[in-house]
Amino acid sequence: MSASPAVRSGLVLGAGGVLGGAWMAGALHALAERTRWYPRHAEYIVGTSAGSVLAAFGAAGVPPWLLIPEASTNVYHGLIDAGGNLQVHGDLWERIVRRRPLGLPRFLPGSLSLFLAGMRQGNTTLLKMLCGLAPVGVFSTDPIKDTVRWVANDGGWVQHPNTWIVACDYQTGDRVVFGKEGAPEVDVAQAVAASCAIPGYYRPEEIDGRLYVDGALHSMSNLDLLLGLKLDLVVVVSPHSTRQKFRGWDPLNRFTDVTRQVAARQVDAEVEALRAEGTEVLLLEPVAEDLAAIGGNVMDDRRRTQVMRTATRTTLEQLKRADRKAPLALLERPLQVRPPKPAPEPAEP
């Protein structure tokens, strides 16, 4: 009997703040535990905002379990940095979430041009308009860059050739996909910092004289980047979309709930387009128990351990559903996964 054909897969890691990143770490750990499929097995990896951190780690070969704390003190053991040096007691999340203010906030719009660009593009870009009006963020992205360089830097970019990190131009709102043909050349740490630069919170990241901010301004997942590639399977880990609704009167939670419902509609449209091409999609999202652990403030890193562990448990339950059998059957053939193909060389400027 002939061997089964190789599975061409993609992995999409969406936006969701610090706790969204923690949730994705738990979900990826559960997926690997269930299938022995790891992020590096994907032919294409797309990361947005918090998802860009996980994308860089996964593309560098960091296994999902390494992001799960062994104890409540968030201590990790046996981590090897990009130089091959053993690092003991290296807490990746503790490094990333360090707050390094760069001055006092200025209560002026950070980018009126982004606001105007959002107005010209219509109602679907309300987030761009709001982010243009937000003041310039005061926190440095240096802790993010330092952590990514510590783990995932290999001469500028990760070894995985098709790792795409999504950010947006702070003036025009245009999407920029670092690592993809035609994008500015940059090291992976800077690309991740740009993708994570939430307007009003983090300082924009300057690359070749342009300022870049969070890729979620365009889409919480940017799943549409995989259209036309004819992949067999795409795994979408989307921490900010959900089928659940918040019940209560807390204004922050209610606002967050509205943004989650908008994100869910956007992800649904992108998933439908992929499925129309014949691609199987495994969509993982937070359930009610996850949302209770995350709460309304996705930047509150004090709950990251609880969120990770909850996500691992709830995702394992999600994977038992009957509608997950077909994609899981593809994921459970890791030895047959096709090696990543090199991406085309970026065009000369």
C-alpha positions in Angstrom: 0.0 0.0 0.0 1.4 3.5 -0.9 2.2 6.0 1.7 -0.2 8.8 2.5 0.7 12.1 0.8 2.5 14.7 2.8 0.3 17.2 4.7 0.9 20.9 3.8 -0.1 22.8 6.9 -0.2 26.4 8.1 -0.4 27.9 11.6 -2.0 31.3 12.3 -1.5 32.8 15.8 -3.7 35.8 16.5 -3.7 38.9 18.6 -4.8 39.0 22.2 -2.5 40.9 24.5 -0.3 39.4 27.2 -3.1 37.0 28.4 -4.0 36.1 24.9 -0.4 35.1 24.4 -0.6 33.0 27.6 -3.8 31.4 26.3 -2.2 30.5 23.0 0.8 28.9 24.8 -1.6 26.7 26.7 -3.6 25.9 23.6 -0.5 25.0 21.6 0.7 22.8 24.5 -2.6 20.9 24.5 -2.5 20.5 20.7 1.1 19.1 20.8 0.2 16.8 23.7 -2.8 15.4 21.7 -1.1 15.1 18.3 2.7 15.5 18.7 2.3 18.3 16.1 4.5 21.3 16.8 4.5 24.8 15.3 7.7 24.1 13.4 5.9 21.4 11.4 3.8 24.1 9.7 4.9 25.0 6.2 3.7 28.6 6.9 3.5 30.4 10.2 1.6 33.7 10.5 1.9 35.7 13.8 0.1 38.9 14.7 0.8 40.9 17.9 1.0 38.5 20.8 0.8 35.7 18.2 4.0 37.0 16.6 6.0 36.2 19.8 4.7 32.6 19.8 5.3 32.4 16.0 9.0 33.4 16.4 9.4 31.0 19.3 7.7 28.1 17.4 9.7 28.8 14.2 12.9 28.7 16.2 11.9 25.2 17.5 10.8 26.2 21.0 8.3 23.4 22.0 5.0 24.6 23.4 5.5 22.8 26.7 8.6 25.0 27.4 6.2 28.0 27.8 4.1 26.3 30.5 5.4 27.0 34.0 6.5 23.9 35.9 5.5 25.6 39.2 3.5 28.6 40.4 6.7 30.6 40.5 6.9 30.5 36.7 10.4 29.0 36.6 11.5 27.2 33.4 14.4 24.7 33.2 16.7 23.6 30.4 16.2 26.5 28.1 18.9 26.8 25.4 19.4 30.3 23.9 20.2 31.1 20.3 23.9 30.7 20.9 23.4 27.1 22.2 24.0 28.1 25.9 22.1 26.4 28.6 19.9 28.8 30.6 18.5 27.7 33.9 15.6 29.5 35.5 14.8 31.4 32.3 11.3 32.7 32.4 10.3 33.8 28.9 7.1 35.5 29.9 8.7 37.3 32.8 11.2 38.8 30.4 8.5 39.8 27.8 6.1 41.6 30.2 8.6 43.8 32.0 7.4 47.4 31.9 10.1 49.8 30.8 8.5 53.3 30.5 10.2 55.8 28.2 8.7 58.9 29.8 5.4 60.5 30.7 2.3 60.1 28.5 1.4 63.0 26.1 -2.3 63.3 25.7 -2.2 64.2 22.1 -3.2 62.0 19.1 -0.3 59.8 18.2 -1.0 59.7 14.4 -3.6 61.9 12.8 -2.6 60.5 9.5 -3.6 57.0 10.6 -6.9 58.5 11.9 -7.5 60.1 8.5 -6.5 56.9 6.6 -9.1 55.0 8.7 -11.8 57.6 7.8 -11.0 57.2 4.1 -11.1 53.5 4.2 -14.6 53.3 5.8 -16.3 51.8 8.8 -14.4 48.5 8.7 -11.3 50.5 9.9 -12.8 52.0 13.0 -9.9 50.4 15.0 -7.4 52.3 12.9 -9.2 55.6 13.6 -9.2 55.0 17.3 -5.6 54.0 17.4 -4.6 57.1 15.4 -6.3 59.2 18.1 -4.6 57.3 20.9 -1.5 59.0 22.3 1.9 57.6 21.6 2.6 54.7 23.9 5.0 55.1 26.8 6.3 51.6 27.2 9.4 50.3 25.4 9.3 47.2 23.3 12.9 46.4 24.2 12.0 43.6 26.6 10.2 41.9 23.7 13.1 42.3 21.4 15.6 41.2 24.0 13.6 38.0 24.7 13.1 37.1 21.0 16.8 37.7 20.3 17.7 35.5 23.3 15.8 32.6 21.9 14.8 33.0 18.2 17.4 35.0 16.4 19.5 33.2 13.8 21.5 35.7 11.9 18.6 38.1 11.5 15.6 35.8 10.9 14.5 32.5 12.2 15.5 29.4 10.2 11.9 28.5 9.3 11.7 30.2 5.9 8.0 31.0 5.8 7.5 32.8 9.1 5.4 35.9 8.5 5.1 38.6 11.2 2.3 41.1 10.6 2.5 44.8 11.5 0.8 48.1 10.3 2.3 51.3 9.1 1.7 53.9 11.7 1.0 56.7 9.1 -1.0 54.9 6.4 -2.5 51.9 8.3 -1.3 49.6 5.5 -0.5 46.0 6.5 3.2 45.0 6.3 4.1 41.3 6.4 7.7 41.0 7.6 9.4 37.8 6.3 7.3 37.9 3.1 8.6 38.8 -0.3 8.7 42.5 -0.8 8.6 43.5 2.9 11.4 45.6 4.4 14.4 43.5 5.6 14.6 43.4 9.3 15.6 41.0 12.1 12.9 38.9 13.6 13.1 40.6 17.0 12.3 44.0 15.5 9.5 42.5 13.4 7.9 41.0 16.5 8.3 44.3 18.4 6.5 46.2 15.6 3.7 43.6 15.5 3.2 43.9 19.3 3.3 47.7 19.5 -0.2 48.4 20.7 -0.9 52.1 20.0 -1.3 54.1 23.2 0.6 51.4 25.2 3.9 50.6 23.4 6.1 53.0 21.5 5.9 52.4 17.7 8.8 50.5 16.3 11.0 52.4 13.8 12.3 50.4 10.8 14.1 52.1 7.9 12.7 55.5 8.8 9.0 54.3 9.1 7.0 53.7 12.2 5.1 50.4 12.7 2.5 49.3 15.2 0.3 46.3 16.0 -0.7 44.2 13.1 -4.2 43.6 14.7 -5.2 47.0 13.3 -5.7 45.2 10.0 -7.0 41.9 11.3 -6.9 40.1 14.6 -5.6 37.0 12.8 -4.6 37.9 9.2 -5.6 34.5 8.2 -6.3 35.7 4.7 -2.6 35.7 4.0 -2.8 32.0 3.5 -5.4 32.2 0.7 -4.2 30.8 -2.6 -1.5 28.6 -1.1 -3.7 25.5 -1.4 -2.7 24.1 1.9 -4.3 20.9 3.2 -4.8 22.2 6.7 -4.6 25.5 8.6 -4.5 25.6 12.4 -5.9 28.9 13.7 -5.3 29.8 17.3 -7.4 32.9 17.9 -7.4 34.3 21.5 -9.6 37.3 20.8 -12.5 35.7 19.0 -15.1 33.7 20.8 -18.6 32.2 20.6 -19.2 33.1 24.2 -20.9 36.3 25.5 -20.0 38.1 28.7 -22.9 38.4 31.2 -22.7 41.2 33.7 -22.4 45.0 33.9 -18.6 45.6 34.2 -18.0 48.2 31.5 -14.5 47.0 30.6 -15.7 43.4 30.2 -18.6 44.5 28.1 -16.4 46.6 25.8 -14.0 43.7 25.5 -16.9 41.4 24.7 -17.9 43.7 21.8 -14.4 43.6 20.3 -14.4 39.8 20.7 -17.6 39.5 18.7 -16.3 41.7 16.0 -13.1 39.6 15.9 -15.2 36.4 15.6 -17.1 37.7 12.6 -13.8 38.7 10.9 -12.2 35.3 11.6 -15.4 33.5 10.4 -15.2 35.3 7.0 -11.5 34.4 6.7 -12.1 30.8 7.6 -15.0 30.5 5.1 -12.7 31.8 2.3 -10.1 29.2 3.1 -12.6 26.4 3.3 -14.0 27.5 -0.1 -10.5 26.7 -1.5 -10.7 23.2 -0.1 -8.5 23.8 2.9 -9.4 22.1 6.2 -9.3 24.5 9.1 -8.9 23.8 12.8 -10.1 26.9 14.7 -9.2 27.1 18.4 -10.8 29.9 20.5 -11.3 30.6 24.2 -14.4 29.1 25.8 -16.3 30.5 28.8 -13.9 29.1 31.4 -11.0 30.7 29.5 -12.7 34.1 29.4 -13.3 34.0 33.1 -9.6 33.4 33.7 -8.6 36.2 31.2 -11.0 38.8 32.4 -11.4 42.2 30.7 -7.7 43.4 31.0 -5.7 41.3 28.6 -2.5 43.1 29.7 -2.7 41.9 33.3 0.2 39.5 33.4 -0.4 38.5 37.0 -3.0 35.9 35.8 -0.9 34.4 33.0 -0.1 31.1 34.8 -3.8 30.5 35.5 -4.7 31.4 31.9 -2.1 29.0 30.5 -3.2 26.1 32.6 -6.9 26.7 32.0 -6.2 26.9 28.2 -4.4 23.6 28.2 -7.3 21.9 30.0 -10.1 23.5 27.9 -8.3 23.0 24.6 -7.9 19.3 25.3 -11.6 19.2 25.8 -12.3 21.1 22.6 -10.2 18.6 20.7 -12.5 15.8 21.7 -15.4 17.2 19.7 -16.6 15.3 16.7 -16.0 18.1 14.3 -12.3 18.1 15.2 -11.7 14.5 13.9 -10.8 15.4 10.3 -8.2 18.1 11.0 -6.7 16.0 13.9 -6.3 13.1 11.6 -4.1 15.3 9.4 -2.1 16.6 12.3 -1.4 13.1 13.7 0.9 12.3 10.8 3.9 14.4 11.8 6.4 12.2 10.1 4.7 12.8 6.8 4.7 16.6 7.0 6.5 18.2 4.1 9.6 20.2 5.0 9.1 23.9 4.6 9.8 25.4 1.2 12.2 28.4 1.1 10.4 31.7 0.6 11.4 33.7 -2.5 14.2 36.2 -1.9 12.9 39.7 -1.1 13.0 42.1 -4.1 15.8 44.6 -4.3 14.8 48.1 -3.0 
